[in-house]
Amino acid sequence: MGVQVWHDLLFAHWPVSPAVLRPLVPPQLPLDTYDGQAWVGIVPFHMSGVRARGLPALPSLSAFPELNVRTYVVLDDKPGVYFFSLDAANVPAVWTARALYHLPYFYAHMKAQVAADAINYSSERLLTPAELKASYRPVAPVQLRAPGTRDYWFTERYCLYTVWRNRSYRCEIHHPPWPLQDAEAEIRENTMATAAGIALPNTRPLLHYSKRQDVLIWPLQKC
């Protein structure tokens, strides 16, 4: 079991047709939609305390930025997250996650700087063009979102899915309910979805912020 603390998350979501995403998600994983609409999320944050449960966190390996591009799937009536990519500024973490979780992790040059009430974030993947430059901040009080709402549907998912050698796998992820705040962002550069073969619509994303989330991550299991 792994332990992580996630800090200063931005959830940026765009609507994308299910017909566009279906060829990009393994056929073993049914797309999950809200009112018939699929969504793509781009989520920058930074982590600390990354370690196996019961072991100390090593300063040089346990704190680094991460950025993911995701959509939503459901299998056996259990909603979860499917990742098109995950970028991290830590080479051992990238290769460990690729080996143990069969996830599409990439190494990137990344910075997450907290200045006053804003987070200045930059990520540039090595070898392939995938970049995010953004500043974001919360603009409303913390609110726990109600079941059935779109914001709850985006975030209250307690597993991830991946497919390896034509088999579906699930990883359970446990944490408290998300303390979400409405947010605003200035996104100066964003080619993260393009790198996954997804053209985002030319519309303003839905934006939410969360200051901190304490997380337990279980080993990968066959579905």
KARAUR-V504234 format. One record per helix or strand. SS is the DSSP state (a for helix, b for strand). FROM is the first residue (numbers start at 0). LEN is the number of residues. Records with the same first field share a line. If there is no record, write none. Layout:
SS: FROM-LEN  FROM-LEN
This chain:
b: 1-15  29-2  33-1  36-16  63-12  77-11  104-11  117-8  130-8  142-1  158-6  166-8  179-11  205-12  220-2
a: 17-5  90-11  149-6  191-4
